[in-house]
Amino acid sequence: MSAAIRANSILPARREDIELHTADGVTLVGELATPLDRPPVATVVCLHPLPTHGGMMDSHLYRKAAWRLPALAGLAVLRFNSRGTSSLRGTSGGRFDEARGERFDVAAAIEYAEFQDLPDVWLLGWSFGTDLTLMYGCDPAVRGAILLSPPLRYAGASDLATWAESGKPVTALVPELDDYLRPAEARERFAAVPQAEVVGVPGARHLWVGHAELVLDEIVRRVAPAAFPLPRTWDGPMEFGDASAYADRTVAAFGDKPVPGR
């Protein structure tokens, strides 16, 4: 009998705790979730919001992606804590480095996906993670990028130019009521990347509360289009996660302010 997929639903998948090892000697903790009954059709590597304000691999959209997308869309979902970041999974080594040392974290995640022969690697950045995606993610092994609430705080014109020259697909989902960059300005800024698609989302805010299903649908539309739109019910076994430990950090993750001088 079909049951509704709820916010804390965990669908069947093969879930493995992993470690990433960076070129500058830092060990990062993470998880790889893959379909239980088939090879993945594509891969999403998640780059999370600012760790200094609660961002982590378990930020709510990424939890839901890892809990649902392997079963519903056949995707591999790789998420990890960048340097100095903690979650229930553990604490990654190193210290937050304001988008400098994090270049090695991005490279380590891409390298891990390559070594595991994961197919069609896409980077999924959220807030601070979009800056890391734009600055360090235009790698030959990366198929394209999906950006959630990009503030364009650390990433600059040269980073946009790199993606423009690559021709790789870039989609920016921009909340209508975002605190940092709203759709009209985002379209102006991303005009430097001719292939970039800017999707304004009416009524949404930086946190994406109440819009998780829409976000997951838009990810799947681009990464695994045969699975779009995602079903809202599930016929098989279903478990439920406890998100209460993250309630305060989910809100705090988006209390960040623009960095002076950036």
Steps between C-alpha positions, in 0.01 A plus 500: 500500500637844407597736780564872471865604501542733795773749590688243711437194281805281435466278194714190437857557378852376552655750742870499579699723733800628307811710553651742251871581512609838371825592330597717799460213747150554641255213559133577433207287613205427276248255363431343163143385435435289189200307364446166667396302194677655199806702398456876535407692187676818615668652805433807712785637713361733768689811617332639811430850639734696730629275778561799727124552507380141524540377140597132472448184298171448688347837409138413430496494119805274494354260756188472288702452181700217656190344657288505182688538172682164486165318515284745306741609226785248498753764607817469703510775764838590648496744789777593740603748766751751370804578714420585860131408462303273737178302479373171646725326248804653670741789470729555203860596563645844441338838552259713300712703257261750338490321162878469468607160638157367406628473144671179613173371647320543168785331315499206744126444451530505121800268517311257723210489253749431219676219687165339583401515131187695586325612180412852378623706794303819572587749772210618714594813694286681755581854619874489593513172309407683179808719537718190539331347195565805285854556625633144499248269336555547128696178474520269196330228706200723578200493268335819627386702801177574683509801730250555782474856633831622354617815684802553270685612810841340447473400133589773253504590132795275419317199646192572292722540195650155560155341497398704196802376306435140604149493354394272785135537607435722802162542666441751779185462710445843653235568766272795430554624857868410540698706752807539278427461128154512347396383152529828309852573625596135459406514133721805457795339676467164325469664158878452492432126460294471180392142567391573857132458582368714784174370646317736733285322756194702613450524873823317587764623743868418545415214738263328249259408781185363339671464162711185543289294260527767232880516544540122478279496189711769333820308580360180352360684196860581401703210637265204442216630278344157452405507870332843484263579664573316822215298650350620828419149622702180551386138480794336679658505845546842657683614810491838671788718610523724802576854387442659841872516577544742211205733553704788642789458257272493198380850581843624613661391176334788322567776748827577324577847370704607199872493571645855506736572216394203288 
